[in-house]
């Protein structure tokens, strides 16, 4: 990580990695939220598993149309069987993943709730810019060094150094 951040680079790599850590952190925070009781915690874990199985099914259908999701992980039937054994019935479709009034928040909603809980604002939005290759994130820390110098534009990484195309 240290090698990826210096005066000649952007914070792009660290932004992508930070977002990659923030999403599972927000999911764990939601799953382990204090004071929700055992049943709600079990329901939340079923919702996470159901959503994961649904996405797995979609991915397998694209990558290997004749393949079985169960060859790659827990499929929807497996989650349904598990939930039924616990006496839990849920809905998981393109519109919602829900059980007994508990709704699985989307990635962004979960991350924003997590940010609020830990007192950090906008980090997910900033880090998402890097993951989606938004120009503000890719070029963060770089400033236009002036008119282009043919045949390539010239960008300055810091006041003393210049990165230029062929002169």
Beta strands, then each sheet from edge to edge (+ up, - down):
strand 1: 91-92
strand 2: 97-99
strand 3: 102-103
strand 4: 143-144
strand 5: 154-156
strand 6: 162-164
sheet 1: 1+ 2- 3+
sheet 2: 4+ 5- 6+
end
